């Protein structure tokens, strides 16, 4: 008999690029689902966020970011440098800024997150992992991280978990 279970977790993020370990949340959804064998999906609908699998790093920056995750951000800062001013990237254009202000009451500078969108599109917004004998299989050091790559303002974000199986 096939089972499906969904749960969302809300995360308050700072006005900087940051990762959050959501492994325990995913494991709890699997435990509550009673699925013994199947798949677990972690997904973000936010287009400037990501979901990744990575090793846990014990050491952290002064902000509390694990060093391996900070190294990841440092590499991507070379590929898609942080937005420092309007015009650095083609996006957001004047129509986007106008619509964001008129339709969503957003400040123009909130659109200066093109780097976050680019990094999100490279890293991806979901991960799928196996569930075997009721356990999320991540390997010895594997963790599931939700990353908010939009550094222009603090946000309320949501990560979705979907469990499918028997």
Secondary structure, DSSP 8 states (H G I E B T S, - for coil): --EEEEEEEEEEE-SS-EEEE-HHHHHHHHHHHT--SEEEEEEE--TTEEEEEEE--S-B-TTS-BHHHHHHHHHHHHHS----STTSSS-S-HHHHHHHHHHH---GGGG--HHHHHHHHHH-SEEEEEEETTEE---SSEEEEEEE---SS-EEEEEEEEEEE-
